[in-house]
């Protein structure tokens, strides 16, 4: 056997031995199985659906109106307007059916702040929010929701409002489709009875 053959044979044995030693280092770690195509998207869609369901239980500022109860015309109490009443009836029906979502009274941001120079009506008002919360609690209790006191809370609305530019553009789009959202989007699908409120609080468009 030549020197070359002996050297090659020794190198081969060394490589085999090294491979055997490497095999003794531990079990092979298998990679995680790939997720099904679209699994992440499905999870995101489910989260959005849950958030959308919760948003149906927000009673917004524009669903209230002042209830003048004294001769001076002061706003000593608040009540739901027609759209707010329709909306709350639907909320009560869903709660009595077994839904377990909280009812949120949108935190107001429309009050002047004493001591400010111009008294702009853009500040929070805890007293006003509590009056509106009690109004909602009383209405739900009257409709058979026994845990209304603990279920109704004051908080910011889940969805953000439109800016002035966005609102103007939305109004123009609605007018171009035939007289506003109520008449333009199918006569009841989005706007229902002739406006924004008809769809949100009306007979099934929002819920």
Secondary structure, 3 states (H helix, E strand, C coil): CCHHHHHHHHHHHHHHHHHHHHHCCCCCCCCCCCCCCCHHHHHHHHHHHHHHHHHCCEECHHHEEEECCCCCCCCCEEEECHHHHHHHHHHHHHHHHCCCCCEEEECCCCECCCCCCCCCCCECCHHHHHHHHHHHHHHHHHCCCCCHHHHEEEECCCCCCCCHHHHHHHHHHHHHCCCCHHHHCCCCCCCCCCCHHHHHHCCCCCC
